């Protein structure tokens, strides 16, 4: 591995290596040695930048939360029609499969929220930002006449995020009864009912962004 230009770059490399390890093996029994091997470094080099494994895990969680949110934000920014924005959020919000690295890392680290306040802040912060993003898109659709929602916008947004999270957990948990495309269809069906807009028909005409776009 080429020598980084600065410590920030080296830390970023280690965070990305740790994320790969977590996605492949989970958090249980994770060691500095595992991260070092994934990064192509010595365990001493990892400990130099992250003397405490918990500090590394917190940086991994922070990086995953930020990257996931901004991927969702860019999906919205690329679309002008609120229906396309809503479809893009659903497409981005449900993992592609059980090997979805970002989904696996987020689910693994979110579990730490019950034992660690810093992880809890990151988890709840991401949830609040996702709900706000959904609510903003819904409000945009209402103002333009595309949506006529049943109930309050925040409640609709909260339910949409909760559905994504629940289906996502089953997908990364390898539940064969929950297929990603079917999960997305069911989230769209819920949103169709509560927005008064047939999103499934809209999706058939103008499908949301694919995996390559969502991971850009």
N, C-alpha and C positions, 0 to 999 in steps of 0.2 A: 504494500500500500504506500502510495506516495506520501511524503511528509507534508502535513498541512501547513498552510501559510500562517495560521495563528491558532490560539487555544480554542477560540470559538468554533473553528472548523473541526478540530479534533473532537471536541465535545459533541458536535452534531453527528459526526461519524459514529461515535460510541452510542449515542441515543438511537440512531437508526439500526445499529447492530443489535442492541438490546431489544428493540421492537421486533426484529426478525426472530430472535430467539424465543421471545414470549409467544409470538404467533405460532411458532413450530412446536414448542414444548410446554407452554403454560408457565405460570408463575411458581408453581410448587417446586421447590428445590433449586430454583434459579441461583447460579453462582457467578461470581466475577469471572471465573475461568471460562464459563460458557460464552460470556460477552466478549472476552478477549479473543477466543477462538473465532467467533463470527466476524470480529473486526480485523483479524490478522495481526493482533498485538500480543504483548505479554500481559499476564495478570497485573504485574507491577505498573504497567503503563495505564491500565484502566483505573487502578487504585489511585494513581497520581491525580487524575482528573476528577474521580469520584471516590473519595476515601470511604464513603458509606454507600452501600448498595441501595438503601432507601432513597438517597438523594438522586441517584441515577433513575430509579423507577419514577420518581416524581417528575423529573425532566422528560422522561418518555411519555408519561401521561399528559403533561402540558403540551408537548409537541403534537401528540395524536389528537387532542381536543382541538387545538388551533388549526391543524391541517384539515381535519374533518369539517369543521365549521366553514372554513374559507372555500373548500370544495363546493359546499352547498351554496354559499353565497355567490360564487362565480356561475353556478348553474342558473340562478335567478337573474343575474346581471346579463347573461347572454340572451335572455328571452324578453320580448316586449309584451307579449300577451300574458295576462295572469293565469290563463288556463295552461299554457306551456310552462310557466313558472311552477305551478302546482304539480304538474306531471314530472317535471325535473326534480323537484324535492322528493317525491315518492320514489323515483328511480334511484336517486342518490342515497335515500335513507334506508333502503333494505339491502343487506349484503348480497353479493352475487352468489356466494356459495360458502361451504364450510371452511374454505381456505382463504377467505377474504382477510388479508392481514390487518387492515385497519379495524375491521369489526372485531376480530379476535383480540387485538391489543386493548381496545376500548372496553370490551366486556370483561376481560381479565382484570384490568386496572380499576374499573368501576367497583369491583368487588371489594377493593381495599378501602372504599369510602366508609364502610361500616366500622372500621378500626382506626382510621387515620383522618383527621380533620382536613388536612391539606388535600388529600385525594377527594374527600367529600365536597370541598369547595369547587374543585375542577369538574366533578361530575354534575353538580347542581348548576354550575355556571354554563356548561354546555347545554344542558336541558333548557335553561332560561333563554339562551340565545337561539336555540332551535325553535322554541315556541314563539318567540318574538318574530323570527323570520317567517314562519307560517302565518302568523297573525297579520304581518305586514302585507304579504301576498294576498291574503283573503280580503283585507281592507281595500287594496288596490282593485281587486276584482269587483267588489261591491260598488266602489265609486264609479267604475266604468260600466256597470250594468251586467257584467259577466256572471256574477254570483248573487244569489238571494238567500243568504244562509239562515238556517234554522238554529236559533240559540246564539249565544255570544261568541264572538270570534276567538277570544282566548280559549274558551272551552273546546271549540272545534280544533284549534291548534294543539292544545294539550292532548286531546284524544289521538290526533294524527301521529304525534311524536311517540305516544305510548304504544300505539299499534306497531309502528316501525320497530321500536325497541323489543317488543314482545316477539314479533315474528323473527327479528334478527337473532335473538337469543336461541330460538329453535333451529334456525338455519346454521349458525356456527356450531351449535351443539349436535349437528348431524341428525336431526329428527327427519326421517324420510317422509313423514306426512306433510311437511311444510316445504314446498318448492318456492324458490325466490320469485319467479314470475307470477305464480298464483298468489303469493303474499302481496305483491304489488297490486295485482288486480283487486284484491279484497280491500286494500287501503283506498284505492281509487273508488271502489264501490261505496265505501263509507263517505268519502268526500263528495261523491256525486249526490248522495241523499241529503247531506247537510248543507250543500251549497246551491242545490237546485240546478246544477249544471251536469249534463251527461258527459263526464270526463272519459268514460270508456269509449264513447263514440268519437270524442275529440282525439283520444289517444290513437284510435285506429287510423285516423286521417293524418295526424301529425305526432308520431311517437316521440317520447322524450329522448334525451341524449343517451347514447350507449356507454358501455364500460370505458372505452378509451377516453371519451370526453369527460366522464365523471372522475377519472383518475388523473386527469391532466393537472 
